[in-house]
Amino acid sequence: QVQLVESGGGLVQPGGSLTLSCAASGFIFSAYTMTWYRQAPGAERDFVAHTAADGGGTNYADSVKGRFTISRDNAKSTVYLQMNSLKPEDTAVYYCSTYFRGYRYWGQGTQVTVSS
């Protein structure tokens, strides 16, 4: 079955960096778009970035453009989110996700807290 496991979250000071990872299994990773979302306390889950299947390109939310970079390693079935110049408003639980056979799958999430 499809499994998505995020890691790499933590506490970081404003201006710092973190790299999140999401290890995927249960489907042909290279054939599917992978997406990062985030959810702050009391807020809806929002799109952050996606990487299309087989080199189809990337897209970012305006709020993270120029600071975050999404990438994928198809050989490792892993998608990454490199986050630089972090701001307190980036504090959220970050989830990776994919849409497979008519269903959207989610990982368990990883907490990112940006605070001094």
TIDRENKE-906214 format. One record per residue (C-alpha): residue number from 1; residue in three letters; x, y, z. Coordinates in Angstrom, 3 decimals. Each point is the difference from the previous one (the first is absolute). Layout:
<pt><resi>NUM</resi><resn>Ala</resn><px>X</px><py>Y</py><pz>Z</pz></pt>
...
END
This chain:
<pt><resi>1</resi><resn>Gln</resn><px>0.000</px><py>0.000</py><pz>0.000</pz></pt>
<pt><resi>2</resi><resn>Val</resn><px>1.047</px><py>3.616</py><pz>-0.414</pz></pt>
<pt><resi>3</resi><resn>Gln</resn><px>2.132</px><py>1.338</py><pz>2.826</pz></pt>
<pt><resi>4</resi><resn>Leu</resn><px>1.486</px><py>3.463</py><pz>0.403</pz></pt>
<pt><resi>5</resi><resn>Val</resn><px>2.359</px><py>0.684</py><pz>2.891</pz></pt>
<pt><resi>6</resi><resn>Glu</resn><px>1.234</px><py>3.533</py><pz>0.657</pz></pt>
<pt><resi>7</resi><resn>Ser</resn><px>3.068</px><py>0.902</py><pz>2.051</pz></pt>
<pt><resi>8</resi><resn>Gly</resn><px>2.326</px><py>2.910</py><pz>0.638</pz></pt>
<pt><resi>9</resi><resn>Gly</resn><px>-2.196</px><py>2.437</py><pz>1.889</pz></pt>
<pt><resi>10</resi><resn>Gly</resn><px>1.085</px><py>1.810</py><pz>3.126</pz></pt>
<pt><resi>11</resi><resn>Leu</resn><px>0.584</px><py>3.317</py><pz>1.718</pz></pt>
<pt><resi>12</resi><resn>Val</resn><px>1.978</px><py>2.622</py><pz>-1.909</pz></pt>
<pt><resi>13</resi><resn>Gln</resn><px>0.697</px><py>3.691</py><pz>0.492</pz></pt>
<pt><resi>14</resi><resn>Pro</resn><px>-1.331</px><py>2.607</py><pz>-2.436</pz></pt>
<pt><resi>15</resi><resn>Gly</resn><px>2.264</px><py>0.174</py><pz>-3.020</pz></pt>
<pt><resi>16</resi><resn>Gly</resn><px>1.078</px><py>-3.600</py><pz>0.423</pz></pt>
<pt><resi>17</resi><resn>Ser</resn><px>-0.366</px><py>-3.012</py><pz>-2.266</pz></pt>
<pt><resi>18</resi><resn>Leu</resn><px>-1.471</px><py>-3.478</py><pz>0.129</pz></pt>
<pt><resi>19</resi><resn>Thr</resn><px>-0.357</px><py>-2.825</py><pz>-2.489</pz></pt>
<pt><resi>20</resi><resn>Leu</resn><px>-3.036</px><py>-2.244</py><pz>0.165</pz></pt>
<pt><resi>21</resi><resn>Ser</resn><px>-0.101</px><py>-3.470</py><pz>-1.527</pz></pt>
<pt><resi>22</resi><resn>Cys</resn><px>-2.894</px><py>-2.223</py><pz>-0.968</pz></pt>
<pt><resi>23</resi><resn>Ala</resn><px>0.651</px><py>-3.665</py><pz>-0.720</pz></pt>
<pt><resi>24</resi><resn>Ala</resn><px>-2.660</px><py>-1.603</py><pz>-2.170</pz></pt>
<pt><resi>25</resi><resn>Ser</resn><px>-0.935</px><py>-3.606</py><pz>-0.664</pz></pt>
<pt><resi>26</resi><resn>Gly</resn><px>-2.829</px><py>-2.051</py><pz>-1.486</pz></pt>
<pt><resi>27</resi><resn>Phe</resn><px>-0.138</px><py>1.645</py><pz>-3.430</pz></pt>
<pt><resi>28</resi><resn>Ile</resn><px>2.252</px><py>0.865</py><pz>-2.951</pz></pt>
<pt><resi>29</resi><resn>Phe</resn><px>1.447</px><py>3.169</py><pz>1.486</pz></pt>
<pt><resi>30</resi><resn>Ser</resn><px>1.435</px><py>1.441</py><pz>-3.218</pz></pt>
<pt><resi>31</resi><resn>Ala</resn><px>-3.399</px><py>-0.027</py><pz>-1.690</pz></pt>
<pt><resi>32</resi><resn>Tyr</resn><px>-1.792</px><py>2.233</py><pz>2.491</pz></pt>
<pt><resi>33</resi><resn>Thr</resn><px>-0.036</px><py>3.615</py><pz>1.028</pz></pt>
<pt><resi>34</resi><resn>Met</resn><px>1.108</px><py>0.529</py><pz>3.579</pz></pt>
<pt><resi>35</resi><resn>Thr</resn><px>-1.246</px><py>2.946</py><pz>2.004</pz></pt>
<pt><resi>36</resi><resn>Trp</resn><px>0.881</px><py>1.676</py><pz>3.292</pz></pt>
<pt><resi>37</resi><resn>Tyr</resn><px>-2.740</px><py>1.638</py><pz>2.049</pz></pt>
<pt><resi>38</resi><resn>Arg</resn><px>0.067</px><py>1.668</py><pz>3.389</pz></pt>
<pt><resi>39</resi><resn>Gln</resn><px>-2.500</px><py>0.700</py><pz>2.737</pz></pt>
<pt><resi>40</resi><resn>Ala</resn><px>0.457</px><py>2.627</py><pz>2.672</pz></pt>
<pt><resi>41</resi><resn>Pro</resn><px>-1.990</px><py>-0.173</py><pz>3.264</pz></pt>
<pt><resi>42</resi><resn>Gly</resn><px>-3.610</px><py>1.003</py><pz>-0.586</pz></pt>
<pt><resi>43</resi><resn>Ala</resn><px>0.525</px><py>0.335</py><pz>-3.748</pz></pt>
<pt><resi>44</resi><resn>Glu</resn><px>-0.834</px><py>-2.038</py><pz>-3.076</pz></pt>
<pt><resi>45</resi><resn>Arg</resn><px>2.515</px><py>-2.249</py><pz>-1.686</pz></pt>
<pt><resi>46</resi><resn>Asp</resn><px>1.707</px><py>2.014</py><pz>-2.738</pz></pt>
<pt><resi>47</resi><resn>Phe</resn><px>1.967</px><py>-0.871</py><pz>-3.103</pz></pt>
<pt><resi>48</resi><resn>Val</resn><px>3.740</px><py>0.649</py><pz>0.258</pz></pt>
<pt><resi>49</resi><resn>Ala</resn><px>1.663</px><py>-1.552</py><pz>-3.058</pz></pt>
<pt><resi>50</resi><resn>His</resn><px>-0.221</px><py>-2.862</py><pz>-2.426</pz></pt>
<pt><resi>51</resi><resn>Thr</resn><px>2.293</px><py>-1.883</py><pz>-2.327</pz></pt>
<pt><resi>52</resi><resn>Ala</resn><px>-1.577</px><py>-1.628</py><pz>-3.017</pz></pt>
<pt><resi>53</resi><resn>Ala</resn><px>0.708</px><py>-3.519</py><pz>-1.129</pz></pt>
<pt><resi>54</resi><resn>Asp</resn><px>3.008</px><py>-0.772</py><pz>-2.183</pz></pt>
<pt><resi>55</resi><resn>Gly</resn><px>1.480</px><py>3.493</py><pz>-0.130</pz></pt>
<pt><resi>56</resi><resn>Gly</resn><px>-3.242</px><py>1.758</py><pz>-0.730</pz></pt>
<pt><resi>57</resi><resn>Gly</resn><px>0.940</px><py>3.047</py><pz>2.020</pz></pt>
<pt><resi>58</resi><resn>Thr</resn><px>-0.625</px><py>1.644</py><pz>3.366</pz></pt>
<pt><resi>59</resi><resn>Asn</resn><px>-2.394</px><py>2.555</py><pz>1.401</pz></pt>
<pt><resi>60</resi><resn>Tyr</resn><px>-0.013</px><py>2.014</py><pz>3.234</pz></pt>
<pt><resi>61</resi><resn>Ala</resn><px>-2.364</px><py>1.989</py><pz>2.133</pz></pt>
<pt><resi>62</resi><resn>Asp</resn><px>0.765</px><py>3.715</py><pz>-0.230</pz></pt>
<pt><resi>63</resi><resn>Ser</resn><px>0.776</px><py>0.087</py><pz>3.717</pz></pt>
<pt><resi>64</resi><resn>Val</resn><px>2.981</px><py>-2.345</py><pz>-0.381</pz></pt>
<pt><resi>65</resi><resn>Lys</resn><px>1.214</px><py>0.826</py><pz>-3.508</pz></pt>
<pt><resi>66</resi><resn>Gly</resn><px>3.706</px><py>0.773</py><pz>0.005</pz></pt>
<pt><resi>67</resi><resn>Arg</resn><px>0.521</px><py>-1.491</py><pz>3.479</pz></pt>
<pt><resi>68</resi><resn>Phe</resn><px>-1.101</px><py>-3.638</py><pz>-0.347</pz></pt>
<pt><resi>69</resi><resn>Thr</resn><px>1.157</px><py>-2.570</py><pz>-2.533</pz></pt>
<pt><resi>70</resi><resn>Ile</resn><px>-1.749</px><py>-3.293</py><pz>-0.694</pz></pt>
<pt><resi>71</resi><resn>Ser</resn><px>1.928</px><py>-2.865</py><pz>-1.543</pz></pt>
<pt><resi>72</resi><resn>Arg</resn><px>-0.361</px><py>-3.730</py><pz>-0.464</pz></pt>
<pt><resi>73</resi><resn>Asp</resn><px>2.266</px><py>-3.028</py><pz>-0.212</pz></pt>
<pt><resi>74</resi><resn>Asn</resn><px>-1.888</px><py>-2.619</py><pz>-1.969</pz></pt>
<pt><resi>75</resi><resn>Ala</resn><px>2.630</px><py>-2.658</py><pz>0.719</pz></pt>
<pt><resi>76</resi><resn>Lys</resn><px>-0.671</px><py>0.442</py><pz>3.730</pz></pt>
<pt><resi>77</resi><resn>Ser</resn><px>-3.767</px><py>0.667</py><pz>-0.351</pz></pt>
<pt><resi>78</resi><resn>Thr</resn><px>0.518</px><py>3.108</py><pz>2.091</pz></pt>
<pt><resi>79</resi><resn>Val</resn><px>-1.116</px><py>3.604</py><pz>-0.346</pz></pt>
<pt><resi>80</resi><resn>Tyr</resn><px>1.743</px><py>2.845</py><pz>1.817</pz></pt>
<pt><resi>81</resi><resn>Leu</resn><px>-0.858</px><py>3.524</py><pz>1.045</pz></pt>
<pt><resi>82</resi><resn>Gln</resn><px>2.992</px><py>2.256</py><pz>0.583</pz></pt>
<pt><resi>83</resi><resn>Met</resn><px>-1.157</px><py>2.982</py><pz>2.060</pz></pt>
<pt><resi>84</resi><resn>Asn</resn><px>2.216</px><py>3.071</py><pz>0.317</pz></pt>
<pt><resi>85</resi><resn>Ser</resn><px>-0.502</px><py>3.422</py><pz>1.568</pz></pt>
<pt><resi>86</resi><resn>Leu</resn><px>-2.665</px><py>-1.425</py><pz>2.259</pz></pt>
<pt><resi>87</resi><resn>Lys</resn><px>-2.510</px><py>2.351</py><pz>1.594</pz></pt>
<pt><resi>88</resi><resn>Pro</resn><px>-2.228</px><py>-0.437</py><pz>3.072</pz></pt>
<pt><resi>89</resi><resn>Glu</resn><px>-2.985</px><py>-0.187</py><pz>-2.359</pz></pt>
<pt><resi>90</resi><resn>Asp</resn><px>1.481</px><py>-3.179</py><pz>-1.504</pz></pt>
<pt><resi>91</resi><resn>Thr</resn><px>-0.784</px><py>-1.770</py><pz>3.283</pz></pt>
<pt><resi>92</resi><resn>Ala</resn><px>-2.332</px><py>-2.897</py><pz>-0.812</pz></pt>
<pt><resi>93</resi><resn>Val</resn><px>-0.312</px><py>-3.734</py><pz>-0.365</pz></pt>
<pt><resi>94</resi><resn>Tyr</resn><px>1.338</px><py>-0.914</py><pz>-3.442</pz></pt>
<pt><resi>95</resi><resn>Tyr</resn><px>-1.533</px><py>-2.876</py><pz>-1.941</pz></pt>
<pt><resi>96</resi><resn>Cys</resn><px>0.967</px><py>-1.715</py><pz>-3.203</pz></pt>
<pt><resi>97</resi><resn>Ser</resn><px>-2.725</px><py>-1.340</py><pz>-2.218</pz></pt>
<pt><resi>98</resi><resn>Thr</resn><px>-0.736</px><py>-1.771</py><pz>-3.242</pz></pt>
<pt><resi>99</resi><resn>Tyr</resn><px>-3.156</px><py>-0.739</py><pz>-1.998</pz></pt>
<pt><resi>100</resi><resn>Phe</resn><px>-0.084</px><py>-3.665</py><pz>-0.937</pz></pt>
<pt><resi>101</resi><resn>Arg</resn><px>-2.865</px><py>-1.931</py><pz>-1.616</pz></pt>
<pt><resi>102</resi><resn>Gly</resn><px>-2.647</px><py>2.506</py><pz>0.962</pz></pt>
<pt><resi>103</resi><resn>Tyr</resn><px>1.078</px><py>0.568</py><pz>3.582</pz></pt>
<pt><resi>104</resi><resn>Arg</resn><px>2.220</px><py>2.608</py><pz>1.623</pz></pt>
<pt><resi>105</resi><resn>Tyr</resn><px>2.484</px><py>-1.508</py><pz>2.400</pz></pt>
<pt><resi>106</resi><resn>Trp</resn><px>1.691</px><py>1.868</py><pz>2.845</pz></pt>
<pt><resi>107</resi><resn>Gly</resn><px>2.941</px><py>-0.599</py><pz>2.250</pz></pt>
<pt><resi>108</resi><resn>Gln</resn><px>-0.200</px><py>0.443</py><pz>3.752</pz></pt>
<pt><resi>109</resi><resn>Gly</resn><px>1.599</px><py>3.436</py><pz>-0.163</pz></pt>
<pt><resi>110</resi><resn>Thr</resn><px>3.099</px><py>1.549</py><pz>1.534</pz></pt>
<pt><resi>111</resi><resn>Gln</resn><px>-0.038</px><py>3.071</py><pz>2.244</pz></pt>
<pt><resi>112</resi><resn>Val</resn><px>2.027</px><py>3.055</py><pz>-0.977</pz></pt>
<pt><resi>113</resi><resn>Thr</resn><px>0.255</px><py>2.764</py><pz>2.576</pz></pt>
<pt><resi>114</resi><resn>Val</resn><px>1.752</px><py>3.263</py><pz>-0.819</pz></pt>
<pt><resi>115</resi><resn>Ser</resn><px>0.660</px><py>1.964</py><pz>3.165</pz></pt>
<pt><resi>116</resi><resn>Ser</resn><px>2.747</px><py>1.838</py><pz>1.811</pz></pt>
END
